[in-house]
Amino acid sequence: MKKILIITAIALPLAFSARAQWIVYDPISNVQQILDEAENIAEYVDMVENQVQQIETLDNQLSEFKNYESLFGNPSQVVLSMVPNLDSDLQSLEPIQNLGTLVATAMPPKSAR
């Protein structure tokens, strides 16, 4: 009887200090996580495909612009001969005229029609 009490006295504190834990495995949750991750990867692939398409479109636009520039030259170096005349016309003041005079000068005579 003493042996049982001694073994119990020694084993009892060990039983409380060494707590075993059970592994919990939820297969439904695990499958759901796998499906969610597969969906995220599919969305990522779509996003990468869209970015590749955008890069190709920009590359095509750049090549079109370079072709245009080789055909017509640099647009910033184009000088139009009519710009100074247009500027002076826009800066000049018109004499004050009434609406009747403006309409009469704008319309050709009836015999010229």
Buried (B, 14 or more C-beta within 10 A) or exposed (E): EEEEEEEEEEEEEEEEEEEEEEEEEEEEEEEEEEEEEEEEEEEEEEEEEEEEEEEEEEEEEEEEEEEEEEEEEEEEEEEEEEEEEEEEEEEEEEEEEEEEEEEEEEEEEEEEE
